[in-house]
Amino acid sequence: MIKAEKLSKTFTVHKKAPGLMGSMKSLIFREKIQREAVKGATFEVHEGEIVGLVGANGAGKTTLVKMLAGIRQAATRACWDIARGNATTASDARSR
């Protein structure tokens, strides 16, 4: 069984004004904004279950799978692989 609780991931992106002048200004003066890709995802997958992720473009499906696989670090994370007895939290991932 795989269990995930409160998975979240936030990215910092740069805001750009429209047009050529906006692009030129953003090279020097960048305004940073926080964008949430995944917010509080909680679920369980039991042995033998088949699961699919469905959502619109930009909904965070790929980010969620990457966090579960350990490719991308989650801001908040608690995952368990009960079959193998592994537990991973955000602090565990940072210490690797």
C-alpha positions as CSV (number, residue, x, y, z in Angstrom):
1,M,0.0,0.0,0.0
2,I,1.2,3.5,-0.8
3,K,-0.1,6.3,1.4
4,A,0.5,10.1,0.8
5,E,-0.6,12.8,3.1
6,K,-0.7,16.6,2.4
7,L,1.7,16.7,-0.5
8,S,2.4,20.2,-1.6
9,K,4.7,21.9,-4.0
10,T,5.2,25.6,-4.8
11,F,7.3,27.1,-7.6
12,T,8.7,30.6,-7.9
13,V,8.0,32.1,-11.3
14,H,8.7,35.5,-12.8
15,K,5.9,37.8,-13.9
16,K,6.4,39.5,-17.2
17,A,4.6,42.5,-18.6
18,P,3.2,42.0,-22.2
19,G,5.0,43.1,-25.3
20,L,8.6,43.7,-26.3
21,M,9.2,46.4,-23.7
22,G,7.8,44.2,-21.0
23,S,10.3,41.5,-22.0
24,M,13.2,43.9,-22.0
25,K,12.1,45.3,-18.5
26,S,11.8,41.8,-17.1
27,L,15.5,41.1,-17.9
28,I,16.4,43.8,-15.4
29,F,13.5,44.1,-13.0
30,R,11.9,40.8,-12.2
31,E,8.8,40.4,-10.1
32,K,8.6,37.0,-8.4
33,I,5.3,35.3,-7.6
34,Q,4.6,32.0,-5.9
35,R,2.5,29.4,-7.9
36,E,1.2,26.3,-6.2
37,A,1.5,23.2,-8.5
38,V,0.2,20.7,-5.9
39,K,-1.8,21.7,-2.8
40,G,-2.5,19.2,0.0
41,A,-2.8,16.0,-2.0
42,T,-3.8,13.1,0.2
43,F,-4.6,9.5,-1.0
44,E,-4.0,5.8,-0.5
45,V,-3.3,3.1,-3.1
46,H,-3.8,-0.4,-1.9
47,E,-2.1,-3.5,-3.3
48,G,-3.6,-4.6,-6.6
49,E,-5.4,-1.3,-7.3
50,I,-5.0,0.5,-10.6
51,V,-4.9,4.3,-10.4
52,G,-5.1,7.0,-13.0
53,L,-4.4,10.8,-12.6
54,V,-6.9,12.9,-14.6
55,G,-6.8,16.7,-14.8
56,A,-6.5,19.8,-17.0
57,N,-3.2,21.0,-18.4
58,G,-1.1,22.6,-15.6
59,A,-3.1,20.8,-12.8
60,G,0.1,19.3,-11.3
61,K,-0.2,15.6,-12.4
62,T,3.4,15.3,-13.5
63,T,4.7,17.2,-10.4
64,L,2.7,14.8,-8.1
65,V,4.1,11.7,-9.8
66,K,7.7,13.1,-9.6
67,M,7.3,13.8,-5.9
68,L,6.1,10.3,-5.2
69,A,9.0,8.9,-7.2
70,G,11.5,11.1,-5.3
71,I,12.6,13.0,-8.5
72,R,11.2,16.3,-7.2
73,Q,11.3,17.5,-3.6
74,A,7.9,18.3,-2.0
75,A,7.5,21.4,0.2
76,T,5.5,19.2,2.6
77,R,5.6,15.5,2.3
78,A,4.7,12.3,4.1
79,C,4.7,9.1,2.0
80,W,4.6,5.5,3.1
81,D,5.3,2.4,1.2
82,I,3.7,-0.1,3.6
83,A,4.7,-3.2,1.7
84,R,8.4,-2.3,2.0
85,G,8.2,-0.6,5.3
86,N,9.6,2.7,3.9
87,A,8.6,6.1,5.2
88,T,9.7,9.3,3.6
89,T,9.1,12.9,4.9
90,A,10.3,16.2,3.6
91,S,13.1,16.3,6.1
92,D,14.3,12.8,5.0
93,A,14.4,13.9,1.4
94,R,16.5,16.9,2.2
95,S,19.0,15.0,4.1
96,R,19.9,12.7,1.2
